[in-house]
Amino acid sequence: MAPVPHERANPRVQMIEVEGLTKQFGPLAAVAGIDLRVGRGEVLGFLGPNGAGKSTTMKMITGYLSASSGRVRICGQDIESQTIAAQRQIGYLPEGAPAYGDMTPRSFLNFIAEVRGFYGATAKSHIERAIANTELDPVLEQPIETLSKGFKRRVGLAQAILHDPPVLIMDEPTDGLDPNQKHAVRRLIRDMAPKKAIIVSTHLLEEVEAICTRAVIIDRGRIVADGTPYELLTRSRHHNAVSLLLPTVQAELAWARLKSMNDVVSVEQSARPDGLTMLTAFPRQGALLIEDVSALVMAEHWDVRELYAEPGRLEDVFRAVTTHDAARARAQASGANP
């Protein structure tokens, strides 16, 4: 299944427009021609292997790094020729969330509010909302340099959303957070999404399924997949595969019977130390197996403990469309595109 063109998939007002974006570092092309549009109400997951060009692309979109060629517009304003006007529309959480370590979160957010042009009651309102949304109250008066990685990340997120921007660009927003904190940040992103265009760079594939309405995978500076999470899942070899967990003593017969089914391409099995084995039957393209497998289980009276159809796995798609790390390292060593 080919990537779905964004223009067809999303007729929303375009808040982020990227055309032919490239970045050369000497002979290396870190970004090699990115075309991307993100509309209001979209949360775009931006994925790729290490060195694929994700952070470089985000730095160019936000105007913190000049492009070698191409164009970026934020809410209709050109990031090169109208930099300040465009950046006023952006909340940016960069990799590492740099901040002044000797400041407290409160003093840092006061500083950011002034930089953004807020004073008095208006500044206080924006700061209090950012603090509440990122749950920073327990550490407001501690020096930022003494905070845990998770709280430092939340300070960075607070400064990114303080001015309630229409566009949010976030590089690994849940990096360093514990599961409860991740849940809170993902909920915040979902709550903000209807009125904003949001790009989230992440290496956590479950994060894409949790919060994103669309996902783009880049490799070697180029887009190699683009679609909704469901559309990408349909490209997975596990899409509509059926898994069943049953006693290992029944696994050999069950494997043979599943393998003989007309719409089954292959069957994989994984024995567990508790005496159970997981069998997964992979369908021919477009085939639905769950009803036939369920009927077979009932007819054979197998002692099945679990039985389910898989929606697909983003990991399959990611691995299928990206270059292996070893190949990328060889390409970089030879001076080819990273």
C-alpha positions as CSV (number, residue, x, y, z in Angstrom):
1,M,0.0,0.0,0.0
2,A,1.5,3.3,-1.1
3,P,1.7,6.3,1.3
4,V,-1.4,8.3,1.3
5,P,-0.9,11.9,-0.2
6,H,-1.5,14.4,2.5
7,E,-3.5,16.7,0.3
8,R,-6.0,13.9,-0.3
9,A,-6.0,12.6,3.3
10,N,-6.4,15.9,5.1
11,P,-8.4,19.0,3.8
12,R,-7.8,21.0,7.0
13,V,-6.3,24.5,7.1
14,Q,-2.5,24.0,6.5
15,M,-0.5,25.4,9.5
16,I,2.9,23.9,8.6
17,E,4.0,23.8,4.9
18,V,7.3,22.4,4.0
19,E,8.5,22.2,0.3
20,G,11.6,20.7,-1.0
21,L,13.5,21.0,2.3
22,T,17.2,20.0,2.1
23,K,20.3,20.3,4.4
24,Q,23.8,19.6,3.4
25,F,26.7,19.3,5.8
26,G,29.6,19.2,3.5
27,P,29.2,16.2,1.3
28,L,26.5,14.7,3.5
29,A,22.8,15.3,2.8
30,A,21.2,15.1,6.2
31,V,17.8,16.1,4.7
32,A,17.3,15.3,1.0
33,G,14.0,16.9,-0.2
34,I,11.2,16.8,2.4
35,D,7.7,17.9,1.4
36,L,5.2,18.0,4.3
37,R,2.0,19.7,5.2
38,V,0.3,19.5,8.7
39,G,-3.2,20.9,9.2
40,R,-4.9,22.2,12.3
41,G,-6.2,19.3,14.4
42,E,-3.4,17.0,13.3
43,V,-0.8,15.3,15.6
44,L,1.9,14.1,13.3
45,G,4.3,11.5,14.6
46,F,7.7,12.0,13.0
47,L,9.7,8.8,13.0
48,G,13.0,7.5,11.7
49,P,16.2,5.7,12.8
50,N,19.0,7.5,14.5
51,G,20.7,9.8,11.9
52,A,17.7,9.8,9.6
53,G,17.3,13.6,9.7
54,K,14.4,14.1,12.2
55,S,16.0,16.6,14.5
56,T,17.7,18.5,11.6
57,T,14.3,18.8,9.9
58,M,12.6,20.1,13.0
59,K,15.3,22.6,13.6
60,M,14.8,23.9,10.0
61,I,11.0,24.0,10.4
62,T,11.4,26.1,13.5
63,G,14.0,28.4,12.0
64,Y,16.8,27.5,14.4
65,L,18.8,26.0,11.4
66,S,18.9,27.5,7.9
67,A,18.0,25.1,5.1
68,S,20.3,24.5,2.2
69,S,17.3,24.8,-0.1
70,G,13.5,24.6,0.1
71,R,10.8,26.6,1.9
72,V,8.9,26.5,5.2
73,R,5.8,28.4,6.0
74,I,4.2,28.6,9.5
75,C,0.6,29.8,9.4
76,G,1.4,31.3,6.0
77,Q,4.6,33.1,7.1
78,D,7.9,32.2,5.6
79,I,10.4,31.0,8.3
80,E,13.4,32.6,6.4
81,S,12.0,36.0,5.3
82,Q,9.5,36.4,8.2
83,T,11.4,34.6,10.9
84,I,10.1,36.5,14.0
85,A,6.5,36.5,12.9
86,A,6.6,32.8,12.1
87,Q,8.4,31.9,15.3
88,R,5.8,33.7,17.3
89,Q,3.4,31.0,16.1
90,I,5.6,28.1,17.3
91,G,6.1,26.4,20.6
92,Y,9.3,24.4,20.3
93,L,10.6,21.7,22.7
94,P,14.1,20.8,21.4
95,E,16.1,17.7,22.1
96,G,17.5,17.9,25.6
97,A,15.2,20.9,26.6
98,P,18.0,23.3,27.4
99,A,17.3,25.8,30.2
100,Y,19.2,28.0,32.6
101,G,20.3,25.6,35.4
102,D,20.6,28.1,38.1
103,M,17.0,29.4,37.6
104,T,14.0,27.8,39.3
105,P,11.2,26.6,37.0
106,R,9.1,29.6,38.2
107,S,11.9,32.2,37.5
108,F,12.6,30.5,34.1
109,L,8.9,30.6,33.1
110,N,8.7,34.3,34.2
111,F,11.7,35.0,32.0
112,I,10.1,33.1,29.0
113,A,6.9,35.1,29.5
114,E,8.8,38.4,29.3
115,V,10.6,37.2,26.2
116,R,7.2,36.4,24.7
117,G,6.0,39.9,25.6
118,F,3.7,39.0,28.5
119,Y,3.7,41.1,31.7
120,G,1.6,41.5,34.8
121,A,-1.7,39.6,35.1
122,T,-1.4,38.3,31.5
123,A,2.0,36.8,32.2
124,K,0.8,35.3,35.5
125,S,-2.2,33.7,33.8
126,H,0.0,32.1,31.1
127,I,2.6,30.9,33.6
128,E,0.0,29.4,35.9
129,R,-1.7,27.5,33.1
130,A,1.6,26.1,31.9
131,I,2.6,25.0,35.4
132,A,-0.8,23.3,35.9
133,N,-0.7,21.5,32.6
134,T,2.8,20.2,33.2
135,E,2.3,19.5,36.9
136,L,5.4,21.4,38.0
137,D,4.1,22.6,41.4
138,P,6.3,20.3,43.5
139,V,9.6,21.7,42.1
140,L,8.8,25.3,41.3
141,E,11.4,26.8,43.7
142,Q,14.2,24.3,43.1
143,P,17.1,25.1,40.8
144,I,16.5,23.5,37.4
145,E,20.0,21.9,37.5
146,T,18.9,19.8,40.6
147,L,15.8,18.4,38.9
148,S,15.4,14.9,37.6
149,K,15.5,14.4,33.8
150,G,11.7,14.0,33.8
151,F,11.1,17.3,35.6
152,K,13.6,19.1,33.4
153,R,11.7,17.8,30.4
154,R,8.4,19.1,31.8
155,V,10.0,22.5,32.3
156,G,10.9,22.5,28.7
157,L,7.4,21.5,27.7
158,A,6.0,24.3,29.9
159,Q,8.0,26.9,28.1
160,A,6.9,25.5,24.8
161,I,3.2,25.8,25.5
162,L,3.3,29.0,27.7
163,H,2.2,31.4,24.9
164,D,-0.5,28.9,23.7
165,P,0.9,28.7,20.2
166,P,-1.1,27.4,17.2
167,V,1.9,25.2,16.1
168,L,3.8,22.9,18.4
169,I,7.1,21.2,17.4
170,M,8.3,18.7,20.0
171,D,11.4,16.5,19.9
172,E,10.8,13.4,22.2
173,P,8.4,15.1,24.6
174,T,8.1,12.1,26.9
175,D,11.8,11.3,27.1
176,G,12.8,10.6,30.7
177,L,9.2,10.5,32.0
178,D,7.8,7.7,34.1
179,P,4.7,5.9,32.9
180,N,2.3,8.2,34.9
181,Q,4.0,11.3,33.6
182,K,3.9,10.0,30.0
183,H,0.2,9.4,30.3
184,A,-0.3,13.0,31.6
185,V,1.7,14.5,28.8
186,R,0.0,12.4,26.1
187,R,-3.4,13.5,27.6
188,L,-2.3,17.1,27.4
189,I,-1.3,16.7,23.7
190,R,-4.6,15.1,22.9
191,D,-6.5,17.9,24.7
192,M,-4.5,20.6,22.8
193,A,-4.7,19.0,19.4
194,P,-8.1,20.2,18.0
195,K,-6.8,23.8,17.9
196,K,-3.2,23.2,16.9
197,A,-0.9,21.6,14.4
198,I,1.5,19.4,16.3
199,I,4.6,17.5,15.2
200,V,6.0,15.0,17.7
201,S,9.3,13.3,17.0
202,T,9.6,10.1,18.9
203,H,11.3,6.7,18.9
204,L,8.4,5.2,20.9
205,L,6.1,3.5,18.4
206,E,3.4,3.0,21.0
207,E,3.3,6.8,21.4
208,V,2.3,7.1,17.7
209,E,-0.7,4.8,18.3
210,A,-1.5,6.6,21.6
211,I,-1.6,10.3,20.4
212,C,-1.0,10.7,16.7
213,T,-3.6,11.1,13.9
214,R,-0.9,10.6,11.2
215,A,2.7,9.3,11.0
216,V,5.6,10.0,8.7
217,I,8.7,7.8,8.6
218,I,11.9,9.3,7.2
219,D,15.1,7.5,6.3
220,R,18.3,9.0,4.9
221,G,16.6,12.4,4.8
222,R,13.6,11.3,2.8
223,I,10.0,10.4,3.6
224,V,9.5,6.7,3.1
225,A,6.0,6.3,4.6
226,D,3.1,8.7,5.3
227,G,-0.4,7.8,6.5
228,T,-2.6,7.4,9.5
229,P,-1.5,4.9,12.1
230,Y,-4.2,2.5,10.8
231,E,-3.0,2.9,7.2
232,L,0.5,2.1,8.3
233,L,-0.6,-0.9,10.3
234,T,-2.3,-2.4,7.2
235,R,1.2,-2.5,5.7
236,S,2.4,-4.7,8.6
237,R,2.9,-8.4,8.0
238,H,1.0,-8.9,11.3
239,H,-2.1,-7.1,10.0
240,N,-5.0,-9.5,10.4
241,A,-2.7,-12.2,11.6
242,V,-4.3,-14.5,14.2
243,S,-2.5,-15.5,17.4
244,L,-3.6,-18.3,19.8
245,L,-2.1,-19.5,23.0
246,L,-2.5,-23.1,23.9
247,P,-0.7,-26.0,25.7
248,T,2.6,-26.9,24.1
249,V,1.4,-30.6,23.9
250,Q,-1.3,-29.5,21.4
251,A,1.0,-27.0,19.5
252,E,2.4,-29.4,16.9
253,L,-1.0,-30.6,15.7
254,A,-2.4,-27.1,15.8
255,W,0.5,-25.8,13.8
256,A,0.0,-28.4,11.0
257,R,-3.8,-27.7,10.9
258,L,-3.3,-23.9,10.7
259,K,-0.6,-24.3,8.0
260,S,-3.0,-26.3,5.8
261,M,-5.6,-23.5,5.7
262,N,-6.1,-22.0,2.3
263,D,-5.5,-18.3,3.3
264,V,-2.6,-19.0,5.6
265,V,0.8,-18.1,4.3
266,S,2.9,-19.2,7.3
267,V,2.6,-20.1,10.9
268,E,5.1,-19.1,13.6
269,Q,5.4,-20.5,17.1
270,S,7.0,-19.5,20.3
271,A,7.2,-21.9,23.3
272,R,7.0,-20.4,26.8
273,P,8.5,-21.8,30.0
274,D,5.0,-22.2,31.5
275,G,4.1,-25.1,29.2
276,L,2.2,-22.9,26.7
277,T,3.0,-22.0,23.1
278,M,1.9,-19.0,21.1
279,L,1.1,-19.8,17.4
280,T,0.6,-16.9,14.9
281,A,-1.0,-17.6,11.6
282,F,-0.2,-15.0,8.9
283,P,-2.8,-14.4,6.2
284,R,-2.5,-13.9,2.5
285,Q,-2.8,-10.3,1.5
286,G,-6.4,-9.1,2.2
287,A,-7.5,-12.3,3.8
288,L,-9.4,-12.4,7.1
289,L,-8.6,-15.4,9.2
290,I,-10.2,-14.9,12.6
291,E,-13.6,-16.5,11.9
292,D,-12.0,-19.6,10.2
293,V,-9.4,-20.0,12.9
294,S,-12.1,-19.7,15.6
295,A,-14.2,-22.3,13.9
296,L,-11.2,-24.6,13.7
297,V,-10.4,-24.2,17.4
298,M,-14.0,-25.1,18.3
299,A,-14.1,-28.1,16.0
300,E,-10.8,-29.5,17.3
301,H,-11.6,-28.7,21.0
302,W,-8.2,-27.2,21.6
303,D,-7.6,-25.8,25.1
304,V,-7.0,-22.3,23.8
305,R,-6.2,-19.7,26.5
306,E,-6.0,-16.7,24.2
307,L,-7.2,-16.0,20.6
308,Y,-7.1,-12.7,18.8
309,A,-6.6,-11.0,15.5
310,E,-3.7,-8.5,15.4
311,P,-4.3,-5.0,14.0
312,G,-0.6,-4.9,12.8
313,R,2.6,-3.7,14.3
314,L,4.3,-0.4,13.4
315,E,7.7,-2.0,14.1
316,D,7.2,-4.2,11.1
317,V,6.5,-1.2,8.8
318,F,9.4,0.8,10.4
319,R,11.9,-2.0,9.8
320,A,10.6,-2.6,6.3
321,V,11.0,0.9,5.0
322,T,14.2,2.1,6.8
323,T,17.8,1.3,6.2
324,H,19.5,-1.1,8.6
325,D,21.9,0.6,11.0
326,A,24.9,-1.3,9.5
327,A,24.1,-0.2,6.0
328,R,23.7,3.4,7.2
329,A,27.0,3.3,9.0
330,R,28.7,2.1,5.8
331,A,27.0,4.8,3.7
332,Q,28.1,7.5,6.2
333,A,31.7,6.2,6.3
334,S,31.9,6.3,2.5
335,G,30.6,9.9,2.3
336,A,27.1,9.0,0.9
337,N,23.8,10.4,2.2
338,P,23.2,9.5,5.9
